Amino acid sequence: MSIATMTDSPIWQPFTQMKTADPPLKVVRAQGACLELSDGRQIIDAISSWWVTLHGHSHPVLAKALYGQAQTLEHVIFAGFTHEPAEQLAQLLCAHTPGGLQRVFFSDNGSTAVEVALKMAYQYWQRRDQPQRSRFIGFAGGYHGDTLGAMTVGQSSPWWQPFQPLLPPLTILPYPATYPEDPEVDTKEAQAIAQLETTLKTDPDAYAALFIEPLVQGAGGMRMCRPQFLRAVSEVAKAYGVLVVYDEVMTGFGRTGALFACEKAGTQPDLLCLSKGLSGGCLPIAVTLTTEEIYQAFYADDPARAFFHSHSYTGNPLACAVSVASFQLLLAHPEAYQGLEARHWQCQQRYLADVSHLKQFRTCGTIAAMELETEASYFSDLVPQLRRRFIELGVLLRPLGNTLYILPPYCISDAELATVYRAIRQVAIEVAEGYFA
Ligand SMILES: *Cc1c(COP(=O)(O)O)cnc(C)c1O
């Protein structure tokens, strides 16, 4: 199979061991929550194509916005120029994120949104004549993207081990991941906060910024924390002057059941990174929002004090126009993302409640996750087998280690969601029966 892939296609796939992976499945079209393969099979996209699709695939409103914009202005240099789609998008973002965030910097993917936040935070302290504030704080299990800066703040990830020597040191705090009726949640949170306080007390002027994925760590295993933890972390960091960066690349745009996780938790960062769902899953685009105070640290007569960062496609009009259309859809239909949490619980009750080796079922808005208890020793071989089995059952799911999660497009129907849960039920039972051993 792998030889066929090698000869058929020159493509080197992302996050894929090309030697052992199955040949990639060819998708010919997608509608709503469904992908159609070249052999005619229909697959339910239960992970929103890696967390980007919001309203469903090939959405007519987004397609129309894209087509209209493509006929008018497809792209233009962004330094020294602007255009209506970017202006509209920036206005929308400022109007619907916490009040203090009034400046919008464009880039083109989640990793670059994080790079921008990192460089802004670092340079901010130089502008404020405190260059010693050059270190960063992150959380165990945190993930912020694949470029070097993003890897720096997501350094606890096992994927980045080979690159460790290239990364500046990071202070890593424990993350109090929790689930309903977790008996240890208070202790875990208190320990994490205490460690943050000790870190900052020991070296009060060393840290530029703290990075956190608010409410849900995505790639780390859909690990959820309580809103009060997010508030406490942010308050302690701010008390020591450390800038707080919320990486809402995954959690933004309704994922957590509110428009943004920071809104849900009632807290506000100094910098906010958004991408993935920004364009509704249609085109690559990202923004880093920040406060007037940070903006003002760069605002000067001296050209050398400007923020030096740009990408060729910064502020791309097509991506901006689609993002505006997607945002308007979200605002018009909040029930689509607000209703999913209750639907997850109904399905859990119906299909999973009696599957004893599925533990720690948890939800945050549109996201549901659980742990599959199995013998860890063979689990790494099991993951690709599970992926393949889910596809056979007509569902795209990508377990993260022992974590099974569902992160569907908001348009998923009750019947489609039931199919996803029935597939999980069946696969979990097959695992217990040794079907994959
Ligand atoms: C996916 C992700 C990123 C990286 O985004 P890319 O567009 O893949 O570069 C950063 N942060 C979080 C929280 C993410 O989930």
The ligand as a Tripos MOL2 file, in Angstrom:
@<TRIPOS>MOLECULE
LIG
   15    15     1     0     0
SMALL
NO_CHARGES

@<TRIPOS>ATOM
      1 C1         -4.1590   24.3550   15.3390 C.3       1 LIG1
      2 C2         -3.6750   25.2450   16.4130 C.ar      1 LIG1
      3 C3         -2.6250   26.1540   16.1910 C.ar      1 LIG1
      4 C4         -1.8770   26.2000   14.8960 C.3       1 LIG1
      5 O1         -2.6730   26.6100   13.8310 O.3       1 LIG1
      6 P1         -2.2030   26.2930   12.3300 P.3       1 LIG1
      7 O2         -3.1740   27.0280   11.4990 O.co2     1 LIG1
      8 O3         -2.2730   24.8050   12.1860 O.co2     1 LIG1
      9 O4         -0.8040   26.7960   12.1970 O.co2     1 LIG1
     10 C5         -2.2660   26.9980   17.2200 C.ar      1 LIG1
     11 N1         -2.8870   26.9620   18.4020 N.ar      1 LIG1
     12 C6         -3.9010   26.1150   18.6570 C.ar      1 LIG1
     13 C7         -4.5600   26.1390   19.9860 C.3       1 LIG1
     14 C8         -4.3180   25.2210   17.6750 C.ar      1 LIG1
     15 O5         -5.3010   24.3500   17.9410 O.3       1 LIG1
@<TRIPOS>BOND
     1     1     2 1
     2     2     3 ar
     3     2    14 ar
     4     3     4 1
     5     3    10 ar
     6     4     5 1
     7     5     6 1
     8     6     7 2
     9     6     8 1
    10     6     9 1
    11    10    11 ar
    12    11    12 ar
    13    12    13 1
    14    12    14 ar
    15    14    15 1
@<TRIPOS>SUBSTRUCTURE
     1 LIG1         1 GROUP 0 **** ****
